Amino acid sequence: MKQTARSFWVDSPGRGGIRDVVLPEPGEDEVLVRSLYSGVSRGTETLVFRGGVPVSQHTAMRAPFQEGDFPGPVKYGYLNVGVVEEGPEALAGRTVFCLYPHQTRYVVPASAVTPVPDTVPAERAVLAGTVETAVNALWDAAPLVGDRIAVVGGGMVGCSVAALLARFPGVRVQLVDADPSRASVAKALGVDFATPGDARGDCDLVVHASATEQGLARSLELLTSEGTVLELSWYGDRQVSVPLGEAFHSRRLVIRSSQVGTVSPARPHRTYADRLAVALDLLADPALDALVTGESAFEDLPDVLPKLASGEIPALCHRVRYDENA
């Protein structure tokens, strides 16, 4: 008898639903995974949910196991933690992370899953994809001992970057966000907090992750001469103005992009698997639990995604839990 599963799809911009799917029999080099948790990356996934992926980026924005096409119907997501129910002996029964959408069970190549270290609880492992983005960003940014750094934008990616920067010796790290409630998250991560108007300047590096024009402009203002803004925001189909007048040239400022789709050229000998393994090892730190700010059942996703997209649920990472018998 064929095994079945249930998956979440964006049926059309702003509307989603759960569908029944028939699973293929796993082949010799494949695994059958039962989902324990998945995570909603609020920035990217709510942009997909709203239908905000520009046509020019439809190919670049495809998730590894996406089905359908933008703007919809599309099955999208990439933060999944589950247990291998069938597969090679070395993986059978293991808790694994996979870049798979929200689905109760799925079959993928064994090479597509990464075992979660015993030091990392499954509930926290849903952060692996976002912490991997932070690892890549810091490979790009190459911060130095003693640097003065601001992270502008206290969302899931910005907080992940701040959490990793907190481990650097002698570094002054300040998380900057317009929402004062992010102060408690910053405290849990071990970094300072400020609203944009109160942020400390003379920064050697500013990591921008607010996805707003105002955040980018403030990031440039916070730099010291010859400082760098590392731009992690993705604006989708929005046009963004960048203030390149006034003292931008005389102060020799730099704006540099970073994107997780390619391993940083600063680490030419590292693979995607290497980068993900680093991220999973870093998740042994319980301080990162502060990034999970909400949880709901898989069956509730059609009602939860619109609230995440509108901001009614002000989440960083929203965790989705799965019924063991689903």
C-alpha positions in Angstrom: 0.0 0.0 0.0 1.3 3.4 -0.9 2.1 5.7 2.0 0.4 9.1 2.1 1.4 12.4 3.7 0.0 16.0 4.0 1.7 19.1 2.8 1.1 22.9 3.0 0.8 24.8 -0.3 0.4 28.5 -1.1 -2.6 28.2 -3.4 -2.5 31.8 -4.4 -1.0 35.0 -3.0 -2.3 35.4 0.6 -4.1 32.0 0.7 -2.8 28.6 1.6 -4.1 25.1 2.3 -3.2 21.5 3.2 -3.1 18.8 0.5 -2.9 15.0 0.6 0.1 13.6 -1.3 1.1 10.0 -2.2 4.7 9.2 -1.3 7.0 7.2 -3.6 8.7 4.1 -2.2 12.2 5.1 -1.0 14.9 3.8 -3.2 18.3 2.3 -2.2 19.9 5.6 -1.6 16.8 7.5 -0.3 15.3 8.1 3.1 11.7 8.3 4.3 11.5 11.1 7.0 8.7 11.7 9.4 8.6 15.4 10.3 8.9 16.5 13.9 9.2 20.2 13.4 9.5 22.7 10.7 10.2 26.4 10.8 8.6 29.4 9.1 11.3 31.9 8.1 9.1 34.9 8.5 11.0 37.2 6.1 11.3 35.0 3.0 8.3 32.7 3.5 5.8 35.5 4.2 7.1 37.3 1.1 6.4 34.1 -0.9 3.0 33.8 0.8 2.1 37.4 -0.3 3.2 36.7 -3.9 6.1 39.2 -3.7 8.8 37.2 -5.6 9.7 39.2 -8.7 9.5 37.4 -12.0 13.2 38.0 -12.6 14.0 36.0 -9.4 11.6 33.0 -9.8 14.5 30.7 -10.7 17.0 32.1 -8.1 14.4 31.9 -5.3 13.4 28.2 -5.8 13.8 26.1 -2.7 15.6 22.8 -3.0 12.4 20.7 -2.9 9.9 23.2 -4.0 7.0 22.0 -6.1 4.9 24.4 -8.3 5.9 27.8 -9.3 5.7 31.4 -8.0 3.3 33.1 -7.3 1.3 29.9 -6.8 0.2 27.2 -6.4 3.6 26.5 -4.8 4.9 24.3 -2.0 7.7 26.3 -0.3 9.9 26.0 2.7 13.4 24.9 3.9 13.5 24.4 7.6 12.5 20.8 8.5 13.6 18.5 11.2 12.5 14.9 11.3 13.3 11.2 12.1 14.4 8.8 9.4 11.9 5.9 9.4 13.4 4.1 6.4 16.8 4.4 4.8 20.4 3.3 5.0 21.5 1.8 8.3 23.7 4.7 9.2 20.7 7.1 9.1 17.8 4.9 10.3 16.3 6.3 13.4 18.4 9.4 13.3 17.1 12.9 13.8 18.0 14.9 10.7 17.7 18.4 9.2 16.5 18.8 5.6 15.8 21.8 3.4 12.2 20.5 2.9 8.9 22.4 2.9 6.1 21.8 5.5 5.0 18.2 5.0 4.2 15.4 7.5 6.4 12.8 5.7 8.7 12.9 2.7 11.2 10.9 0.6 14.5 12.5 -0.4 18.0 11.3 -1.4 20.0 10.3 1.7 22.5 13.0 0.7 19.9 15.7 1.3 19.6 15.1 5.0 22.2 16.1 7.7 22.2 14.3 11.1 21.5 16.6 14.0 24.2 16.4 16.7 23.2 14.8 20.0 23.9 18.2 21.7 21.2 19.9 19.7 17.5 19.3 20.5 15.2 18.8 17.5 13.1 21.8 18.6 16.1 24.1 18.2 17.5 22.4 15.0 14.8 24.1 12.9 17.0 27.2 13.2 19.8 25.5 11.2 19.0 27.1 7.9 19.0 30.6 9.3 22.1 30.1 11.4 23.7 28.8 8.1 22.8 32.2 6.5 24.5 33.9 9.4 27.6 31.7 9.0 27.8 32.6 5.4 27.3 36.3 6.1 30.2 36.3 8.6 32.4 34.5 6.2 31.6 37.4 3.8 32.0 40.1 6.4 35.2 38.7 8.0 34.9 40.7 11.3 38.1 41.3 13.2 38.9 41.1 16.9 37.9 44.4 18.6 35.6 45.6 15.8 32.6 47.9 16.6 29.6 46.3 14.9 25.9 47.0 14.6 23.3 44.6 13.4 20.4 46.7 12.0 17.2 44.6 11.9 16.3 42.3 14.8 14.5 39.7 12.7 15.4 36.0 12.5 18.5 36.5 10.3 19.7 39.6 12.1 19.4 38.0 15.5 21.3 34.9 14.3 24.1 37.1 13.1 24.2 39.0 16.4 24.3 35.7 18.3 27.3 34.5 16.4 29.1 37.9 16.7 28.6 37.7 20.5 31.2 34.9 20.5 34.0 37.0 18.8 36.6 38.3 21.3 36.7 42.0 22.1 33.9 42.8 19.7 31.3 45.5 20.5 27.9 44.2 19.2 24.7 46.2 19.2 21.4 44.9 17.9 19.4 47.8 16.4 15.6 47.6 15.9 12.6 49.9 15.9 10.7 47.4 18.1 11.8 47.9 21.8 10.6 44.3 22.6 13.7 43.0 20.7 15.7 44.2 23.7 14.9 41.0 25.6 16.0 38.9 22.7 19.3 40.8 22.5 19.8 40.3 26.2 19.3 36.5 25.8 21.8 36.5 23.0 24.4 38.4 25.0 24.5 41.6 22.9 23.5 45.3 23.5 20.3 46.7 22.1 19.3 50.1 20.8 16.5 51.7 18.8 17.7 53.4 15.6 17.8 56.8 17.1 20.0 55.7 20.0 22.4 53.4 18.2 26.1 53.8 18.7 28.1 55.0 15.6 31.7 54.8 14.5 31.1 51.2 13.4 33.7 49.3 11.4 30.9 47.0 10.2 27.1 47.2 10.0 25.1 44.1 9.1 21.8 45.2 7.6 18.8 42.9 7.8 15.8 45.1 8.3 14.6 45.0 4.7 13.7 48.7 4.9 15.0 51.8 3.2 15.2 53.5 6.6 17.3 50.7 8.0 19.8 50.8 5.1 20.1 54.6 5.4 20.7 54.3 9.2 23.2 51.6 8.6 25.3 53.9 6.4 25.0 56.7 9.1 26.4 54.3 11.7 29.6 53.6 9.9 33.1 55.0 10.6 35.1 56.2 7.6 35.9 53.3 5.2 33.4 51.1 7.0 31.2 48.5 5.3 27.5 47.7 5.3 26.9 44.0 4.6 23.4 43.9 3.1 21.5 40.7 4.0 18.0 42.1 3.3 16.1 40.8 0.4 13.5 43.3 -0.9 11.6 41.1 -3.3 9.8 43.2 -5.9 10.2 46.5 -4.0 12.3 49.4 -5.3 14.7 50.7 -2.7 16.5 54.1 -2.6 20.0 54.2 -1.3 21.5 57.5 0.0 24.7 57.7 -2.0 25.0 61.5 -1.8 26.4 63.7 0.9 29.4 62.1 2.6 29.1 58.6 1.0 32.1 59.0 -1.3 34.2 61.3 0.9 34.0 58.8 3.7 34.7 55.9 1.3 31.9 53.8 2.5 31.1 50.3 1.2 27.9 48.4 0.6 28.4 44.7 0.0 25.7 42.1 -0.6 25.7 38.6 0.9 23.4 35.7 -0.1 23.2 32.2 1.2 22.5 30.6 -2.2 26.3 30.6 -2.8 29.0 29.6 -0.3 31.1 32.7 0.4 34.0 33.1 -2.0 36.1 33.8 1.1 35.8 30.0 1.8 36.4 28.5 -1.6 37.2 25.0 -0.3 34.0 24.7 1.8 30.9 23.0 0.6 27.2 23.5 1.3 27.4 20.5 3.5 30.4 21.9 5.4 28.5 25.1 6.0 25.4 23.4 7.3 27.4 21.2 9.6 29.0 24.3 11.2 25.6 25.8 11.7 24.2 22.7 13.4 27.3 22.5 15.7 26.7 26.2 16.7 23.1 25.3 17.7 24.4 23.5 20.8 24.1 27.0 22.4 20.8 27.2 24.3 20.8 31.0 24.0 19.6 30.5 20.4 16.2 29.3 21.8 15.4 33.0 22.1 14.9 33.0 18.3 11.9 30.7 18.4 9.1 33.0 19.4 6.0 31.1 18.6 4.7 27.6 17.8 1.6 26.1 16.3 0.4 22.7 14.9 0.9 21.9 11.3 -2.9 21.7 10.7 -3.1 25.4 11.7 -0.7 26.7 9.0 -3.5 27.9 6.7 -4.7 30.3 9.5 -1.2 31.1 10.9 0.6 32.2 7.7 -1.7 35.1 7.0 -1.2 36.4 10.5 2.6 36.0 10.2 2.5 37.9 6.9 0.4 40.7 8.3 2.5 41.0 11.5 -0.5 40.1 13.7 1.9 37.3 15.0 5.2 39.2 15.5 7.4 36.1 15.2 11.1 35.7 14.6 11.1 32.0 13.8 7.7 30.4 14.1 8.0 26.7 14.8 5.5 24.2 13.4 5.0 20.9 15.3 3.7 17.6 13.8 1.5 14.9 15.2 3.5 11.7 15.5 0.6 9.8 13.9 0.1 12.2 11.0 
